[in-house]
Amino acid sequence: MPDLLTTEYHVSGMTENAVKQEVSALETVVDVQVDVPTGRVTVTSTTPLDDSRIREAIDEAGYELTGRV
Protein backbone atom coordinates (compact mmCIF):
# COMPACT_ATOMS: atom_id res chain seq x y z
CA MET A 1 0.00 0.00 0.00
CA PRO A 2 1.45 3.42 -0.95
CA ASP A 3 2.12 6.07 1.66
CA LEU A 4 -0.80 8.45 2.01
CA LEU A 5 -0.47 12.23 2.20
CA THR A 6 -2.80 14.44 4.21
CA THR A 7 -3.31 18.13 3.41
CA GLU A 8 -5.64 20.50 5.23
CA TYR A 9 -7.37 23.48 3.67
CA HIS A 10 -9.65 26.23 4.89
CA VAL A 11 -12.80 27.02 2.90
CA SER A 12 -14.68 30.27 3.41
CA GLY A 13 -18.44 30.23 3.91
CA MET A 14 -18.89 26.47 3.60
CA THR A 15 -22.36 25.46 4.77
CA GLU A 16 -22.67 21.92 3.41
CA ASN A 17 -20.71 18.91 2.25
CA ALA A 18 -20.78 19.78 -1.48
CA VAL A 19 -17.04 20.37 -1.21
CA LYS A 20 -16.52 16.73 -0.21
CA GLN A 21 -18.22 15.48 -3.36
CA GLU A 22 -16.20 17.72 -5.70
CA VAL A 23 -12.80 17.13 -4.06
CA SER A 24 -13.42 13.36 -3.76
CA ALA A 25 -13.74 13.19 -7.55
CA LEU A 26 -10.13 14.29 -8.06
CA GLU A 27 -7.68 11.63 -9.21
CA THR A 28 -5.47 10.24 -6.41
CA VAL A 29 -7.80 11.48 -3.63
CA VAL A 30 -8.75 8.58 -1.36
CA ASP A 31 -10.59 10.41 1.44
CA VAL A 32 -12.04 13.84 2.22
CA GLN A 33 -13.16 14.91 5.67
CA VAL A 34 -15.18 18.14 5.98
CA ASP A 35 -15.70 20.06 9.21
CA VAL A 36 -18.42 22.52 8.24
CA PRO A 37 -18.38 24.65 11.45
CA THR A 38 -14.63 25.38 11.17
CA GLY A 39 -14.40 25.39 7.36
CA ARG A 40 -11.62 22.82 7.52
CA VAL A 41 -11.25 20.28 4.71
CA THR A 42 -8.78 17.42 5.20
CA VAL A 43 -7.77 15.66 1.99
CA THR A 44 -5.92 12.33 1.92
CA SER A 45 -4.29 11.35 -1.36
CA THR A 46 -1.74 8.96 -2.81
CA THR A 47 0.29 11.75 -4.44
CA PRO A 48 0.90 15.43 -3.64
CA LEU A 49 -2.03 17.57 -4.77
CA ASP A 50 -1.81 20.67 -6.90
CA ASP A 51 -3.52 23.46 -4.93
CA SER A 52 -4.99 24.83 -8.16
CA ARG A 53 -6.89 21.55 -8.70
CA ILE A 54 -8.26 21.73 -5.15
CA ARG A 55 -9.22 25.39 -5.69
CA GLU A 56 -11.08 24.51 -8.92
CA ALA A 57 -13.00 21.69 -7.19
CA ILE A 58 -13.98 23.95 -4.30
CA ASP A 59 -14.99 26.72 -6.72
CA GLU A 60 -17.14 24.17 -8.55
CA ALA A 61 -18.89 23.43 -5.24
CA GLY A 62 -19.64 27.15 -4.89
CA TYR A 63 -17.13 28.07 -2.17
CA GLU A 64 -13.76 29.78 -1.85
CA LEU A 65 -10.47 28.17 -0.85
CA THR A 66 -8.75 30.62 1.48
CA GLY A 67 -5.58 28.60 2.02
CA ARG A 68 -3.92 25.67 3.71
CA VAL A 69 -4.30 25.13 7.42
N, C-alpha and C positions, 0 to 999 in steps of 0.2 A: 504494500500500500504506500503511495507517495506521501511525502510530508505535506501537511496542510498549512496554509497561510491564513491568518485572521487579520482583517483590517477593519477599523471602526471609522464611521463617518457620522457627521451631524447633518440632519436635514431640517430645514426651517419650515415651520407651519404644518408639519405632517399630522394628519388627523385620522388616518386609517392605514391599513396594511397594503395599499396598492403598490407601495414601493417594493415590498417583498416579492410580489408577483413579477414586476418588471426586472428587478435585479437578479432574481432566481433564474431568469431565462438566459442570462449571459453564459457564454461558453466558459468552462472551467469552474464555475460557481457551484459548490456542493451544498451550501447552507446559508440562509439569511435569517437573522434574528432582528426583529424590529421592536424597539421600546418606544411606543407612541408618546407617552408623557414627557420623555426626555429628548425625543427626536434623534435618538441614537440608533444607528443601523450597523450591525456587526455582520460582515461578509466573510465566509470561509471559502477558500478556493484552492485549487491544485497548483496554480501558477500565480505570479504577481499580477495584480489587476491594473489596468490603465485607468487612472482617475477620470479621464475624459469619457470612457465607456460607462463608468458608474454614473457620472453626471448626466449623460444622455438618457440612461435608464430612469433615473430619478426625475428628470425633466418630463419624460414620457408619462410618468405617473402623476404629473401635475404639481411637483414640489421642487424645492431648490436645495441643492447640495451646498452647504456653507463651509465644508472642510472636513478634514480628518480629525478624529478625537485624539 
